[in-house]
């Protein structure tokens, strides 16, 4: 009877926490715009006094992990995926609490089927669930960010080739950059176009704006491009040569990365292939072995 009471109380507390976080209204548009203007587009942790319960839990877990040298949230990944800090912290808080409650109730549920475990097991499984819940959203964020970065680098190589072709057709540097950015509706080209438009409004060079974009979203290729173009100057022929060389470098880098991924996949498939072959050999030899053992 006591087990069912504890189980019901835990499930009820979890539902109340989820509903409280879901019903809490987010920040207004004016607050979001002012926050982005104050940070230059880089996500920052929300104020603890105005955030939902799950977000505060995620913020506390992220802060504790950062103190021990394991950062859970990188602002470059959030900026690249256009995800707010509040969303990521809420995901961390929800996953951590959910898996912690599940881990704490697991020994009790096993006790219902006559598998008795020591009481300390509930604490251990709850802590393990809390750690796992904090790592799952972080791993998902980094995996998606790395995939997006790879796609952005490929798009950047195509963008540079278009710029070289536009310059060869007689366009100036800035005109070629803007025309190439408008050549495709891909989200990566949209980011480049916005960066170039911001450069025109701010009165800075296009490669300075591209360098700031690369620093904000964590793409070294953009920062390298900005540094290279800064050294090349504003002469059309020199810039065209520089962009052509950079495009070829990015293409070769992507080819090498694709070959490395293919080799890693081949190595991961080696062991399962060996196990499958051994199992097939055992399957073929089993009837003969069984008959020989029966005769002996």
Secondary structure, 3 states (H helix, E strand, C coil): CHHHHHHHHHHHHHHHHHHHHHHCCCCCHHHHHHHHHHHCCCCCCCCHHHCCHHHHHHHHHHHHHHHCCCCCCCHHHHHHHCCCHHHHHHHHHHHHHHHHHHHHHHHHHHHCCCCCCCCHHHHHHHHHHHHHHHHHHHHHHHHHHHHHHHHHHHHHHHHHHHHHHHHHCCCCHHHHHHHHHCCCCCHHHHHHHHHHHHHHHHCCCHHHHHHHHHHHHCCHHHHHHHHHHHHHCCCHHHHHHHHHHHHHHHHHHHHHHHHHHHHHHHHHHHHHHHHHHHHHHHHHHHHHHHHHHHHC
